Amino acid sequence: MTGQLPVLQVAAPLLCAPLCVLLRSRTVAWLLFLVASLASLTCAALLAVRVDRSGTLRYAMGDWQAPYGIEFVVNGFNTPVLLLVSLSAVVVAVYSRRSVAGELAPRRVPLLYACLCLTLAGLLGLAITGDVFNAFVFLEISSLSTYTLIAMGRRRQALLAAFRYLVIGSVGAVFVLIGIGLAYAVTGTLNMGDLAQRVTGGHDNRSLQAAVVLVFVGLAVKMAVFPLHAWLPAAYAEAPSAVSTFIAATGTKVAIYVFCRFAFTVFGATLVFGAMPVGRIGLLLAALGILLGSAAACFQDDLRYLLAWSSVAQVGYIVAGVSLATTAGVSAAYLHMIMHSVTKAALFATAGLLLLRLGTVRLAALAGVGRRMPWTFAAFVVAGLGLVGVPPTAGFVSKWALVTALVEQGQWLVLAAMLSGSLLAVFYVGRVVEVAWFREPTADAEPAAAPASMVTAIWFLVLLSVSFGFDASLPAHLADAAASALLGNGGG
Amino acid sequence: MTSPALLLMFGATGVPLARGMPRRALVLLLPVAGLLMLWLSPEGDSAGFALFGLELIPVRIDALSRLFATGFLIAALLTSIYALHMRDPLQQAIVLIYAGTAVGGTLAGDLVTLFVFWELAGLSSAFLIWAGRTERGYRAGMRYLIAQLISGLLMLAGIALRVQAGEGLEFGYLGLDGPGDALILLAVGIKCAFPLLHAWLIDTYPEATIVGAVALSAFTTKLAIYVLARGFPGTDLLIWVGVAMTVFPIFYAVIENDLRRVLAYSMINQLGFMVAGVGIGGALGINGASAHAVADMVFKSLLFMAMGAVLLRTGTVKGSELGGLYKSMPQTAALCMVGAASISAFPLFSGFATKSLIMEAVAQEHLTVVWLLLLFASAGVFHHAGIKIPYFAFFAHDRGHRVAEAPLNMRVAMAMAALICVGIGTAPNLMYELLPHAMHYAPYTTPHVINQLQLLLLASMAFTMLVRTGLYPPEIRSVNLDADVVYRRMLPRTWGALSRTVPRLRRELGPPIHHLAANLWSATTRPLRPDAKPASPWPTHSMVWWAVIMLGTVLLLTLL
């Protein structure tokens, strides 16, 4: 049984998806999603423990041995991602019950859970697979289901946002596919480990370099790296609350993981960061993204757009860490991935709760809301402090690691951009706090009490963030293991 | 703690409380009691006490400090007598407090005590300028106070640096080794009217009240001389500073019309002799400087008293408005001439006995140029202080002033001062006994006396010839440019110009700049607002364009 864990990890949510549609019951669909996410969390935890004990796990699909068959690989570099994605799914499952009921027409609810299951399966598959074409397939599974999820948003803008994301996401996916095709043409293999071996020595091969560029630009769309970030704000802000919480926590992070996987363990750091200027371009775009994202967040008048722009900036932080291509940098990037995922999920969940209660999250409508919903808003403030990077929140730990990594490499300009980004974060978080706590409420109608399940989910994320701030040994251990697995080229 | 300084200062606070005879008695008794206390106290340090971890010695009596303190107390007594007629208890009290600070500074055994009295001296004496209660006097007093406070701050900084360097607080020989010592010398230099630092003295002394000018002439600058003699004896730099101080005021004094200002210049000249004496150092130099300082306290007070009496009776001390006063104020005229003879170092008067020590010290060091310059300055001082002051005030053209003789108490004070001048002049050995270093010096030798008389005669001949031939600079109302123009005219003008320009600039450029800044702000933040590119949702085609541009750029960068 335990030998089948890697495939169960993906299969559980994948199987639940059609069941959700077939059974057509809201409660059953929700239960299925909950069970699927709990199952994948269990699998991820078991796999993480086993990898920690005995190193790389390989699973040959249908017993077709690699490099001919499809292979799942579990190693230090993807256990954090598996854990992160499945944990987010569990939290979202708890959160979504009341949230979805409040936002969607009842007949659509089973479809939403089906798509959530598919997205979960796609993201987990993307994280676990050891085959480049299989990665593309999972990328498409997760992307297509995400487009659908976004389109379920309650405003008409959601459709437009989903359509735009669909177009640009498909263009990105095509780039990735062309890149994979080129790489296949050069090397004749699709298995990641096999590719890595055959790529060695072919650094001057123009086709291979073009393959690298195509894959990375395609992934950059999914990662929302500036200036390919434009789909993100509307997509995050218009999606149903549960969906935006889920994709804000996982979507870009998994894409960044795939980027790392390709950069370090498929094409190899010597080709990507040595022979090609990917590192420098990455740092430049990261710095620009941090500045522009933070600055744009300062001027937003809708809470969810504000959070989405902040995500653009946060992707910049992570990309900066990866682009350094040092152990410290990659470890810091992983750490920030985990910390930001928890923090931003908490923030979007809070925004969703406010949306449910107030009907809008425009800043003007939030006046005095902190006094009416003190517990909900206290969670927002704590998570917001994490976004700024105030000790002792999770954001501080990861930003500190990033600063150390940048200083180690002497990247002063990026460091300056990062510090300015943090200052701007003080501003945009402070703006929300100012509006919510210090402005007089416009209407004195007492809102109904927040649903306990949603509040539980929010506070679970907030407390997780704070506990990581006090004791970061678990995420730090995961991040270090991931960085050493990637840079040690041990995955294959 | 037995300190004459505290006796004077605390006693003086009782002056405004008393009236009539008790007040006069108190005013006169305090300096006398101070003198008694000073001379009954044994030599040596008083018990020290610790303050903030610093060991302080508030009273130290040795030959040098006792000599200066005696001089200050005598000057305080003379000034008090001179001020007896006044109905202004404030000035009487302040004179005593001021004298007390000078005595306290002199007796200070450590630098902190010195600093405290140094500042108090500046602060208390400023009231003597303000006591005139005129707008002009108020402004002069502020300028004076600022100079004094700057001096105090420099000294405090110097002391702090010394303490930091681990040199302790003891007030002994300071030298010029560290940065702290240089600051202290600069602080002393301000009070001592070193060239270019002297402007405050010329500027403010003539603005003081009648009594105030007498008191000011005695204490502040002599306290500075004492600090020099204690802390910087034998510093070569001071010789040349002193020479410059003796020479440059002569020219100003000749053309100056205000006779009290002439006296202020002559004071710098006399201080120059003392500074030069300190610079020479050694037994003779220090003896000369301190003896001359004490003699100067008396004869300079006498001259200021005489001018004060003239001011009191006629209402002016302008050379152009005075003359022929010997008919109305014969006693004052006679006493003034005693003072003039003393400052000019006529034989038998005090200046001769004390200045000779400095000249002898210079001669023994074979500093010919210095000696000649000092000789020239001696002739100059005779000319402007010895002849010009009495001549223009009491003789020259009779301007028709018919006034009463000076009040009795003034005449008594002047007579006592004159007596001391003649006493020191005729029996110099009494004075020499008190000097800090033992020495054998006889001023009345034939060559010395003849030399001095020659000098004086020729100088008076020159004055006579110039006046007779009409070549002497006429006594006209004028303003003579001195270093004080820097802060009295240039700095205020500059400030005035700036303060006019800045509001105008703000008025004329402010709105456009504000407008421009607002436009710039909205232009730069416009793209970041949710309703404008690029922060608004992008159209699909531009997203794809950007993806293609990115791909193309990265491909180019990679493959080229």
HADDOCK unambig.tbl for C-alpha pairs under 7 A between the chains (distance, minus, plus):
assign (segid A and resid 164 and name CA) (segid B and resid 540 and name CA) 5.38 0.50 0.50
assign (segid A and resid 168 and name CA) (segid B and resid 543 and name CA) 6.53 0.50 0.50
assign (segid A and resid 168 and name CA) (segid B and resid 544 and name CA) 5.91 0.50 0.50
assign (segid A and resid 206 and name CA) (segid B and resid 559 and name CA) 6.92 0.50 0.50
assign (segid A and resid 210 and name CA) (segid B and resid 555 and name CA) 6.57 0.50 0.50
assign (segid A and resid 213 and name CA) (segid B and resid 554 and name CA) 6.67 0.50 0.50
assign (segid A and resid 213 and name CA) (segid B and resid 555 and name CA) 6.23 0.50 0.50
assign (segid A and resid 214 and name CA) (segid B and resid 551 and name CA) 6.82 0.50 0.50
assign (segid A and resid 217 and name CA) (segid B and resid 551 and name CA) 5.98 0.50 0.50
assign (segid A and resid 227 and name CA) (segid B and resid 546 and name CA) 6.96 0.50 0.50
assign (segid A and resid 228 and name CA) (segid B and resid 543 and name CA) 6.84 0.50 0.50
assign (segid A and resid 228 and name CA) (segid B and resid 546 and name CA) 6.65 0.50 0.50
assign (segid A and resid 228 and name CA) (segid B and resid 547 and name CA) 6.33 0.50 0.50
assign (segid A and resid 230 and name CA) (segid B and resid 537 and name CA) 6.71 0.50 0.50
assign (segid A and resid 230 and name CA) (segid B and resid 538 and name CA) 6.05 0.50 0.50
assign (segid A and resid 230 and name CA) (segid B and resid 543 and name CA) 6.59 0.50 0.50
assign (segid A and resid 234 and name CA) (segid B and resid 537 and name CA) 6.44 0.50 0.50
assign (segid A and resid 276 and name CA) (segid B and resid 558 and name CA) 5.65 0.50 0.50
assign (segid A and resid 277 and name CA) (segid B and resid 558 and name CA) 6.53 0.50 0.50
assign (segid A and resid 295 and name CA) (segid B and resid 528 and name CA) 6.63 0.50 0.50
assign (segid A and resid 296 and name CA) (segid B and resid 528 and name CA) 4.51 0.50 0.50
assign (segid A and resid 296 and name CA) (segid B and resid 529 and name CA) 6.54 0.50 0.50
assign (segid A and resid 296 and name CA) (segid B and resid 535 and name CA) 6.33 0.50 0.50
assign (segid A and resid 299 and name CA) (segid B and resid 528 and name CA) 6.28 0.50 0.50
assign (segid A and resid 299 and name CA) (segid B and resid 529 and name CA) 5.24 0.50 0.50
assign (segid A and resid 299 and name CA) (segid B and resid 530 and name CA) 6.88 0.50 0.50
assign (segid A and resid 300 and name CA) (segid B and resid 529 and name CA) 6.38 0.50 0.50
assign (segid A and resid 300 and name CA) (segid B and resid 530 and name CA) 5.68 0.50 0.50
